[in-house]
Amino acid sequence: FNIDQLYTKERKYVILVEGPFDAIGIDGVALLGSQVTDKQAEFLNTFNKEIVLVPDRDTAGKKLIASAIKHGWSVSFPEWDKDVRDVADAVKKYGRLFTLKNIIGAIEKNQLKINVLKRRI
């Protein structure tokens, strides 16, 4: 969902989320599920942009983090209140700009750190 954002040259990051409402809230790209197929990953990696996964805060989100590590993507672990389960909730609670700032500020590229931070979910 919203893959036209991949073709925008001035974008440094591709914010990858699970659902369409998450993507709409921050103008990101949605997987439309909680799994990444090899074809999806191959397609996303052809754009030479930094792909940043923002997983939902649930069991499916944890599994999705493993896929991000496998494909060499970054993962963002923003500091949000406990009642915020995904990006759509964050946009409703904090607004679009604050949510995006938090996502970008919480990007982690190191696999070891990603695995440690994954335990928070």
Order of alpha helices (4+ residues) and beta strands (2+ residues): beta-alpha-beta-alpha-beta-alpha-beta-alpha-alpha-beta-alpha
